Amino acid sequence: MKIPNRIQPLVDDGLIDDVISRLKSGKEADVYTVRCGDEIRCAKVYKEATKRSFKQAVHYQEGRKVRNSRSARAMGKGSRFGRQQQEESWQNAEVDALFKLANAGVRVPQPYICLDGVLLMELITDANGNVAPRLSDVTFTSEEAIRDHAVMMQYIVRMLCVGLIHGDLSEFNVLMDEQGPIIIDLPQAVDASANNLAPGMFARDVNNITHFYGQFAPSLLKTRYAKEIWALYQEGKLTPETVLTGKFEESNQAADVGAILEEIKAAEEEQERRREGREEEQ
């Protein structure tokens, strides 16, 4: 196929030999399968902010640390340079998250390089060498659903233990290979300790995954992993080895009205995301 303009610099530099096909077009990026020597990889081409349909990206970037003080000031002023730095920050967040999560024992694609808004990374395949399906396209027995749900809860705990929340986790951004689930799409990864909206985003991530597997194992729908995990995290008791029960007892303290409103808002936003996810599949 014709080489996209954004990928051409990587071809010129010898990092990519050929573009095979477009794998998918998403709300924040287009993904292509590419040949690099003897290996088939994927190239994620980030869309510019004006063309990106990822809603309220600024909410996800709250609390992110910027290494360069000049860049931070420019981003705050909203200058042309600042907007450019904002875009680089959005893209680099995914690369940083992929390395951090892989080191924490979370299955994610291996990143190779991010250059000029193009992330070159591992292509996840199934047992036959075909592109791995999304979790939304896979069916499970009750036993399989309970097993894989436990794996996903473990990954979510490990993410939180290194200070990250996916922020947009659902069956549409988890791939399935023969070894189990692999988490993808992390440019919006949230700083768990610095983002005021982190609790609601975390609950939405956990509940999305639980509701999906709950289609095949209804007993999961009665669990309360989101509240259990977050409470342990807030108390400083959460570790990668924490054994979860899926149970949680509410305290008798007065309800946090603000938190409840945030959860309602998050639920409404999630309905919109799911609609967009189904449209991307069509």
N, C-alpha and C positions, 0 to 999 in steps of 0.2 A: 504494500500500500504506500501511498505518498507519505513522506516523512513530515509530521507536524512541525511547524516553525519552531515551537518551543523545545522540541527534541533535537533539532538540527545541530545545535552547539555540542551536544554529547556525542553525536555521530562524528562531527568534525574533529573532536578530541580523541576519538577512538574508543570511547567508553561503551558505545552501542554500535553494533554492526548493521542491524536491520530492524525495522519496525514490522512486526508480523500482522497485528490486528488491534483494533480497539476493543478492550475487554469490557469496559463499562463507562458510563457518563454519570457522575454523581453531582451532588449539590455543591461540593467544594473542589472537585477535581475530575479530570478524565484519566482513565487508566488504560495503558497499552501493554500488550505482550511484546517483548523485544528480544532479539538475539544478541548475546554478548559472548563472542567466541563460540565455545561449544555449549554454553548454557543459555537456557531460556529464562528470562527474568521479567519483571514488570516495571514500567515507568509510570509514576503517578505525576501528572501535570496539574499543578494547582491553578485554579482559576483566579483571576484578579478579583479584588474585593467588590468591584462594581458589577461583576458577572456572577459572583458567588451567591447562592441562595441560602447559605447557612444563616439562619436567623439569629440576631442578637449576639454576634460573635464577641462583642465587647464584654458580655456577662461572663464568658468563659475565660477571658484574658485577665480578669480582675485578679490582682495579687501576683501575677507573673513577674519574676525578677528579670531585669534587663542588665546585662553585664556592663554595657557602655553607658556612662552617665550622659554623654552628649546625645546618644540615641534616645534615652529615656526622656530627656527634655524635649527633643524634637517630636517624639510621639505624643507627649502631653500637649504640645502646641498645635498639633495637627498639620504641620507644614508638609510640603511635598516630600522632603527628605524623611520626615517623621512617618508619613504614610508608607513610604518604601520600607522603612525599618519595621513598621507594624506588620507588613506582609512577610518580611523575612522572619520575624518573631513567630508568626503563625505557622510558617513552614518548618522552622527549626524546632518548634515545640514537639512536632511529631517525631522527628529524628531523635531528639533527646529522650522522649518517652519510650521509644522502641528499645534503645540501648539500656535504659534504666530498668524497664520491665523484664527484658531478657535476662539481665543479671539477677533479677529478683525471682526468677523461676516461672515467669508468666510466658506462655507460648504466644509469640508475635512473629511477624515476618522479619527476616534479617535485613536491615538497611545496609546499603553499600555507599551511596553518596547522594547528597542533595546539592544540585547546582542550577542556578538561575531558575528556581521555581519548579524543578523536576527532581523527584525523589526516585532513585533507582534502588529497587529492593527485590527480595526473594519472591518468586512466584510460587504460591501454595497450590499443590496438585493433589489429586486423589490417587488411589492405588493403581489406576490405569494410566497415570500421567496426564490426565485431563485437568483442566482448571477446577479446583476444589469448589464445591457448592457452598452457598451461604446457608447458615443454620435454618433460615426461614424456608428453605427448599427440602429439608430433611425431615423424615418421620421417624418416630422412636417407639419402642415398646415401653411399658411403664418402668421396667427395670432399667432400661437404657437411659430414660429421661432422668430418673433419680440419680443415676451414676454420673451422668454428664452435668447435671445441675450442681452436684457436689463439687465437681471439678471447677466449674465456673465460679462458685462461691469462694473456693480456695484462691483462684486467680484474683478475684475482686479484693479479697483480704490482703493478698500479697501486694497488690497495687496500692492499697490504702496504707500499708506499712511503709512504703517508700514515698508516701505523701501525695499520691496521684489518684484522681477519680477520672474515669473515662469521659463522662459527661454527656455521652450520646449513645450509650450501650443498648443494643437491642439485638434481635435475631437477624437484623439486616447488616450488621457489621461484625459478625462472627463467622469464620469459615470452618468447614469440617473436613479434615483429612482422615486417613485410616487410624491415626493415633488419638483423634478427638478434636475439641474446639481450639481455634486460634483467633485471637482478638486482633481486629484491624481498625483502621481509621481513627487516628489519635491526634489530629492537629488541634482539637479543642480541649485536650486533656487539662483538667482543672487542678490547681494547687489546693489540696484539701485543707490546709491550715490557714491560707491567706484569702480565700474567696468566701465572701459572706453567703453566697448561694450554694456552697458546697453540700450542706446537709440534704437539701431538696434534690440536687442533682444526683447525689449518691443513692438516695432512696429510689429515685426514678430508674436508675441503672439496674439496681438489684431487683426491683419489682418487675421491670420489663422482662428480664431473663427468667424470673420465677413464673410469670404468667405464661411465657411461651412454653416452658417445659411442663407447666401445669395442665396444658391441653392433653398431654399424654399420661401424666401422673397427677390426678386431681388432688391427691393428698398434699402436694407441694403448695397448693393455693391457700392452705391453712397455716403456713409457716410465716414467721416474722423475722426473716434474716436481716432485712435492712435495718430495723430498729436495734436488733441484737448486736450486729457488727458495729454500728455507729456508736452505741452506748459504750461498748468495750474500747473503741478508739478514743472517745472523749475521756474515759477514765484512765487512759494510758495502759490498759491491760491487753490490748490487741497485739498479737505476734503472728508471724507466718505459720506457726504450729498450733494456733488456737483451735480447739475443737468446738465446732458450732453445734447448737441444738435446734435452731430455727424457732426458739421460743423466746418470748419477751413479755414481761409484766409491766404495765404502765404504772408510773408513780401517781400519787394522789395530788401532785402539785397542779396549780391552775394551768389551764391550756395556754399555749403560746399562740395567740391569734395570728400574729404575723407569720409564724411558721406554717400554720394551717393554710393561710391564704397563698403562701408560696407553693405549697403542695398542690393546691387546686390549679394554680397558674401553670405549674410544671406538667400536670396531667393534661391540660388543654394543649400545651405545646407538644406533648408527646403524641397526641392524636394526630396533630398536623404532620409530625415527622413520619408517623406510620403511613399516612396517606402518601407522602412524598416517596417513602420507601417502596410502596406498592407500585407507584407510577414508574419508578426507575426500573422495576423488574419487567414492565410491559414493553 
